Structures are given as structure tokens and as C-alpha cells.
Amino acid sequence: MYSSVHPSGLPDKTAYVISGIDLSPAAEESSRAEASGPYISTNDSTIGQTFNITLKKESTATFYKYVGVASNDKFPDAVGAARDAQAQAQKDGWDALLTEHSEAWANILTESSIDDFSDPETGELPDDPSIRDLQIASISSPFYLLQNLQPDGSGLNDNSITVGGLASESYGGLVFWDADYWMSPGLNLAFPSWANQISNFRVKQLPQAKDNAAFNGYPNGSALYPWTAGRYGNCTGTGPCVDYQYHLNPDIVFNILQQYNISQNDTWFNSGPKDLVYSIATAHSHLLEFNKTTQTYWLHNGSDPDEYAINVNNTAFTIASTARLLQTANLLRLDEGLPIVDLWDDQAARIAFPQSASGITKEYDGMNNTVAVKQADTVLMTYPLDFNQNYTSENKLEDTDYVSSPLN
Amino acid sequence: MTYSIYAIVANEVSPSGCSANTYTLNGVLPYLRAPWYQFSEQEVDDFDTNGGTNPAFPFLTGHGGFYQVVPFGYLGVRTDKTILSINPSLPPQIPYVKVRTFYYAGATLAATINSTHTNLTRHATPLSLNLIDSYANTTLPFIIDRSDSNTTHTIAINETITVDNRLYWQINTDAGNLLQCLPVSTSGAYAQGRFPIAAVDGATSTSWQPLTNETASLTVNMTTRAFTPVHQLSFDWGARPPRSAFVLLSNTSSVSNASATDGLAVKLEMDNVVPSLPYNETAAAASNQEVTPYVGNTSVFPVKEGVWSGMFATLVVEGCWEEDGEGATVGEFVVS
């Protein structure tokens, strides 16, 4: 059986699904018929078939289905690739495939690549059931993340990772900041070649990000990424490039710099990532506006990760990220033997950082004490941002205690 | 996803206590779904009771957040500088962890952490990894980053360096507290993510909350502590003080109310718990204007001469000043 689908408006981009089954000995091959009924979707791409099955008492019947899937986004002869994969799978059979699968995972997710809470003397986990759960999550987390990744050299690793992964439609299957900021850091450390899939996507869409910035009137050499990105990375309704969560841009930069620190691969860094860093620094420098009254640089009409607070000024995490970004970009210029951009250093030093009289960081200019906080926001300035500009350990602790008040 | 970051931040900036462990559990246990241990986006998946959200599932963002806690939280790795930086400290509830093998500047590193020390070992980088060790022929510099001092060290291939952990969790948040960071058990149900250990983690920013306002208890295992005279019970209840409470000090973990009359436990009663911060409309309106630190309701109960700590301390709470049927909160339970 086979079917194919293409995205709306893209008749040339097609994915093929080809399946075969092995029902013997319980099914009568001659009973094969096209399926119909309420459980078959009326979508044109849906097809099903039925067989009569004879189940014998006290006897297990096992049914196998072998599926090949390929899209001509990555495979020029997609229908051939899907057919070959299906045919090979059916020829090899379940047992061989399972062995192959287990061996592949054993090579990827090795024992030493897993955080291990067991006692080094006894090899046993502590009795505490919470630690047993931490251990299981320490295995399941890299497993579920890596399921959606391919390593360098595969030719398949330039589409990042979506909120729910390849088998989920949540968040429209789009890519958000969490790929770069939440999923990548742990993988960067232990699976750097696999984690590159996340930054490869951003580097691939850098030309579009430059167009996005130009379209919005930003100076030459700027880049702006859209809040949600799919095939194109252009500015859309769900993926605005301006007046929204600008922090996405420095989030992308900081992940790329982490990957660079881990690999120190200059060939890679100089073939796109470095241009991305400077382009975002240029855009965020333009984003800041000097306020003559306060003598500080303001960031207008933004939103922080706490999506309960939108279209506000001087969002703490975003403006702190911008300061770090501008300083970091200048350090990179120094490393390259280039003169620093004086404006970037001045802007970084004089951001309009929103602090309350009590010393607690406000999420944005004008926030009061009644505001409900959706998710971690100011706490991100300590980690992962590592923001230290007039921001002491006491500030960090107070901010963490303040935003954790839902747990009080 | 949020609480995993709180765990990392708490382990970096807390001057005392073990809320890093509470936050770690907050970031994982309420979100992990058996049998395949995938993260959900919400603590409660039911659309009708979680505020009308269909949670993303599997929520890879949650996996990614948790996957940062061991290296960035406990080992204190920072990857935002050209030189590797570590700052190890392991919460006392976790006796040991071997960190995933990781890479920096192309070098290969392994770390094991126990309660007091961390061993950092450098290995040769395998050719198969498509990584080039920038320090292949020399030692790798790294920074031990403490909040008060940074020191630079070097490590050679096949060398192991032992680093002292920061033992900040040994410091009492409340002076003389006999309970901080000790093991806690309860047989009763508690609200999602409001763990009993939060009552003794030396942080009022986390709290224990029984599921309902009916009588509920937790027991702190004090068997690792020497017997000590007790002078005072003190509480930070958070936003929801109970109507009354009592504490049983005994040498058995299975105490009941009757144990006191049987002479098996000392019962310290607090019949009349009164909110120290009763709602005041004018004060509330004023405090809404300015962002100020969160303050919980507190109570202090002196203990008469001659009472000693035992092997177990059981806290029993009854009722709640909020009349919504949900449980009272205990931000911190202190016996000193």
C-alpha cells in the first residue's frame, strides 16, 4: 500500500509512505480488500486494507507491518528510497530489525554518555524512589531528544527540533527558542555532532533572517529570526520578527557560541555562524533606543519568555541578553584583531535595566506586585545567561525566591 | 521546564539549605509520564482542571531542561566562555552521580561527584567523534568558579583532579535548626509538586502542601543527629497557615496521637495558629504597587525546659485559614 502527501501550495515537495504486511499464518491472503468505514479518514491521502483473520484458541497470532517513508526534500528519488527501505525491512524481518535498532542505540547512547546515580561500590541505585525517577529520566531524556536528531555527515540534520518532535503535531510542528535554549545545551556537552542540527537550521535560514531585518527597516548587516520557524523562516502571524520576543535572537547566538566553545571548530564557525553572531548584534544594537531623559538605552514593545507580559518596555531578560550579546560580539571582534564597535560597549553599559526599589528585578518597566508569572524569566539571567552586570549573587537569589512564589 | 532552571540557579546562588534538590524534583516528577517516562508540558494533563490547556506531549523542552540539571547544576559547568568552568556541589539527598562524558575545546572529560568531592578526569578524544582536541599535546586549562574566587587549573590526558565541593547546604538557614535537609516521609497525599521535603529544605520559597485541609502529617528522620535539648518550634507557613498543629518528638517512626499519653512521644501542641499577616485591604492595595520580596506567615512556639529531640519529629497540621478545602502550606518547619 502506498500514499503520498505534499504541503499546501508546494506540489513539488512530496513525502511517500509505503507499507507492506506479514499476517501469516492467521490471515487469508485472498480476503484482502480495500477498507472502508467510519475509522478510515475521508482525507484523499488515506488508504486502508482489510483481511479476514482466524484466531486459534491458546495460540498467539503476530502481525507485522513494515513501512518506508521518504520525502524529496532530502531524497531526490523519494518514492524509490521509500520502496527500497520498505522492501529491505520486510526482507530482513522483525527480529533482525530489532537487533539492528538495539545495536544502533547501544552505539549512540553508551553507558558513559548517561548520568548515573548508582553507588560506585555496589552498582545499586539508592533506595530513594525520587532518585530512581531521576535515573530513568536521565536515560529517557537524551533518548527522546536524540530520536529527533541526526549527526553531522548524515545530510539530514538541518531542520532543528520541534517542541514535540517528529511524531507530534503540537505547536504546529514549528521550531521555537526552546530548541536552541532548552534542548541544545545538555546535548552540546555529550553529543556535539548531533546537537549541530539545532544550529544548522538557524545558519541555513540566516539569509532569510537578513531579509526579515531589511524588510523591517533594520540597517544593512542585521538579521532577525521569527518567533516560530518552519520551512522558510520568514516573518509570519505566529512568527513575528519585531515587537515580540526579541530574546530569541541572542538565545540563538549564545547556543552557537556554546557549540563553538565545545568544538573550537573554526572551519565551521567561519562558514556562517560567525556572520550570524555579528548580524544579530547589529540588529539588537539598532533595536535599542537612547532615552535622553534617563540617559539609558531602552528596548521598546517587547516580550520576555513570560508570555503573560507582552508589548512592554525594557523586558529584563531580553535587555540583559542584549547587553551580553553586544559585549560578547565585541570580544569576538577583539579576538579577530578587529576594532571594537564603541556604540555596542556603550549600549551594553547603559541598558535601562528594570529594577524595583526593593532590589528585585522587574520583568519589565512598570511591573507591579500583583502580576502572575507564567514561567521562568528573570531567573534565566543567572543561568543560562550568566548576567553579572551590577547583578550580584544577592540579586540573583532574591529574584529566584520572588518568582518561585507559586511554590510558597 | 522552568523548575530545572531553578534547580541550577538555586545550587549556584543559595547561601544555605537544599532547595536545589526540591526544585530538581519539581522539574521532573510532576511532569514525567509512565510507562515511557516522557515529559508532559503540564503538571496536570486534564484540560478541565488544569486551566484549559492541552499539554504538548511528549514535551521535549521539559526533557531538555531536565537534561541540563546534572552537568550545569551539580557539576556547575558553564559553556559560555572559551575556557571550561566548573563549580561542583551535590544536594545532600543525592549521594553520588557520575556525569555523562562530555567535551570541551575538543577535549574529553568525565566527572564523578559525591557529597563532598568531585573527581574530574580527562581522556584522549576518540577519532570517531569528528572532534579535534585543541589541547591534544598539552594540558587543558579549566576554571573552578566560586562566587568569591576563581582559580585556573590544568589537567593532562589520563589525569584525575579532585575538587572540593561547595558544602553550602551544611549551613543552616535558621540558626540551630535540627531538621534541615534531613529525610522526610509522609503517608498522606500532597498537592502536585508540593513535596514534604520542601518543609525542611532551608528555603521558604518551596513548601509542603497536603492535598486537603484534613489532618495531615510528615515525619522527619533525625536518627543521624545527636540528641539535643529543644528550645523552640518555628514555622514559615507561607500563604496558607493551618488552624492548628502539633509536633511529636519520639524514638519511633510510627507515632500517633496516642503515643504522647503512652509516654512514647513528647507532644508539643499549637492549638491556635494565627496568621501573622492577616489580610488588610489598605496594606494589600499599597503593597501591590511596588515589587517587594515575598513574605510568609510565621509562628514561633517556645518549648518548656527539659524537652529533648528524639529520633523522629512528626509534624501534624489540621485545617487551613483559607476555606477552600485545599491543604495548608508549610514553607519551613524548624526545631531548634
Contacts between the chains, C-beta under 8 A, distances in Angstrom:
chain1	res1	chain2	res2	distance
A	112	B	100	7.3
A	112	B	101	4.5
A	112	B	110	6.9
A	113	B	100	5.2
A	113	B	101	5.9
A	114	B	100	6.0
A	115	B	70	4.3
A	115	B	71	7.8
A	115	B	97	6.0
A	115	B	98	6.9
A	115	B	99	5.9
A	115	B	100	5.3
A	116	B	97	6.8
A	116	B	98	4.2
A	117	B	94	6.7
A	117	B	96	6.6
A	117	B	97	5.3
A	118	B	96	7.4
A	119	B	95	7.1
A	119	B	96	6.0
A	120	B	96	6.4
A	120	B	98	7.3
A	120	B	112	6.9
A	126	B	94	7.9
A	126	B	95	5.9
A	128	B	93	6.9
A	130	B	25	5.7
A	130	B	29	6.8
A	130	B	93	7.5
A	131	B	93	7.7
A	131	B	94	6.4
A	133	B	28	6.4
A	133	B	29	6.0
A	133	B	32	6.4
A	134	B	24	7.2
A	134	B	28	6.5
A	134	B	94	7.7
A	136	B	32	7.7
A	136	B	37	4.9
A	137	B	28	5.4
A	137	B	32	5.8
A	137	B	37	6.0
A	137	B	63	7.9
A	137	B	66	5.6
A	138	B	66	8.0
A	138	B	67	7.8
A	138	B	70	6.9
A	139	B	37	7.9
A	140	B	36	7.1
A	140	B	37	4.0
A	140	B	38	6.7
A	140	B	63	7.3
A	141	B	39	7.8
A	141	B	63	4.0
A	141	B	64	7.5
A	141	B	66	5.5
A	141	B	67	4.4
A	142	B	67	6.3
A	142	B	100	8.0
A	144	B	38	6.2
A	144	B	39	8.0
A	144	B	58	5.8
A	144	B	60	6.3
A	144	B	63	5.4
A	145	B	60	6.0
A	145	B	63	5.7
A	145	B	64	6.4
A	145	B	67	6.9
A	148	B	60	7.1
A	152	B	130	6.1
A	153	B	130	7.4
A	161	B	60	6.4
A	162	B	60	7.7
A	163	B	56	5.3
A	163	B	59	6.9
A	163	B	60	6.3
A	163	B	61	6.0
A	164	B	56	5.0
A	164	B	57	6.8
A	164	B	58	5.9
A	164	B	59	6.9
A	164	B	60	6.5
A	165	B	58	6.3
A	165	B	60	5.4
A	168	B	56	7.0
A	168	B	57	7.1
A	168	B	58	6.6
A	170	B	41	7.8
A	170	B	56	3.7
A	170	B	57	7.1
A	170	B	59	7.9
A	171	B	56	6.2
A	178	B	1	7.4
A	178	B	60	7.8
A	178	B	61	4.1
A	178	B	64	6.7
A	182	B	1	6.0
A	182	B	61	4.8
A	182	B	64	4.0
A	182	B	65	5.3
A	182	B	68	7.8
A	183	B	60	5.8
A	183	B	61	6.6
A	183	B	63	7.3
A	183	B	64	3.4
A	183	B	67	7.8
A	184	B	64	7.3
A	185	B	64	7.6
A	185	B	68	5.3
A	185	B	72	6.8
A	185	B	79	6.9
A	186	B	64	6.3
A	186	B	67	3.5
A	186	B	68	4.7
A	186	B	71	6.7
A	186	B	72	7.7
A	187	B	64	7.8
A	187	B	67	7.3
A	188	B	79	6.5
A	189	B	71	5.6
A	189	B	77	7.0
A	189	B	79	7.0
A	189	B	100	6.9
A	189	B	102	3.9
A	189	B	103	6.8
A	190	B	100	4.5
A	190	B	101	6.4
A	190	B	102	5.2
A	190	B	103	7.5
A	192	B	103	5.8
A	192	B	129	7.8
A	192	B	131	6.6
A	193	B	129	6.8
A	193	B	130	5.4
A	193	B	131	7.7
A	254	B	80	6.5
A	257	B	80	6.7
A	258	B	79	4.2
A	258	B	80	6.2
A	261	B	79	5.5
A	261	B	80	7.2
A	261	B	81	6.8
A	261	B	82	5.8
A	261	B	104	7.0
A	261	B	105	7.0
A	262	B	79	6.2
A	262	B	103	5.5
A	262	B	104	5.8
A	262	B	105	7.4
A	262	B	106	7.9
A	263	B	103	7.6
A	263	B	106	6.2
A	263	B	131	6.0
A	264	B	82	7.9
A	264	B	105	4.9
A	264	B	106	5.7
A	264	B	132	7.8
A	264	B	134	4.7
A	265	B	106	7.9
A	265	B	131	7.9
A	265	B	132	7.3
A	356	B	290	6.1
A	356	B	291	3.8
A	356	B	292	7.3
A	357	B	290	6.1
A	358	B	290	6.9
A	358	B	291	6.3
A	358	B	292	4.7
A	358	B	293	6.2
A	360	B	291	5.0
A	360	B	292	7.1
A	360	B	293	6.5
A	362	B	291	5.5
A	367	B	291	6.3
A	368	B	288	5.7
A	368	B	289	5.6
A	368	B	290	7.0
A	368	B	291	6.7
A	369	B	287	5.8
A	369	B	288	5.0
A	369	B	289	6.9
A	369	B	290	6.2
A	369	B	291	5.3
A	369	B	292	6.2
A	370	B	288	4.6
A	375	B	1	7.3
A	375	B	2	4.8
A	376	B	1	7.5
A	376	B	2	3.9
A	376	B	5	5.0
A	376	B	6	6.9
A	379	B	2	7.7
A	379	B	5	5.9
A	379	B	6	6.1
A	379	B	9	5.4
A	380	B	5	6.3
A	382	B	9	4.6
A	382	B	12	6.5
A	382	B	13	6.3
A	383	B	5	6.3
A	383	B	8	4.8
A	383	B	9	5.2
A	383	B	12	6.5
A	383	B	72	6.6
A	384	B	5	7.6
A	384	B	68	7.9
A	384	B	72	7.5
A	384	B	80	7.4
A	386	B	78	6.4
A	386	B	80	5.4
A	393	B	13	5.1
A	393	B	147	5.3
A	396	B	9	6.8
A	396	B	12	7.6
A	396	B	13	4.5
A	397	B	13	4.7
A	397	B	14	6.8
A	397	B	15	7.2
A	398	B	293	6.2
A	400	B	6	6.3
A	400	B	9	5.3
A	400	B	10	6.4
A	400	B	13	6.8
A	400	B	205	7.2
A	401	B	203	7.7
A	401	B	204	7.7
A	401	B	205	4.4
A	401	B	293	6.8
A	401	B	294	6.6
A	402	B	291	7.4
A	402	B	293	6.3
A	402	B	294	6.0
A	404	B	6	6.1
A	404	B	23	7.8
A	404	B	205	4.4
A	404	B	206	7.0
A	405	B	205	7.2
A	405	B	294	4.5
A	407	B	26	7.0
A	407	B	193	7.4
A	407	B	194	7.3
A	407	B	198	7.3
A	407	B	205	6.3
A	407	B	206	4.9
A	407	B	207	6.2
A	408	B	204	7.0
A	408	B	205	6.6
A	408	B	206	7.9
A	408	B	207	5.7
A	408	B	238	4.2
A	408	B	239	5.6
A	408	B	294	6.1
A	408	B	296	6.1
A	408	B	329	6.8
A	408	B	331	6.0
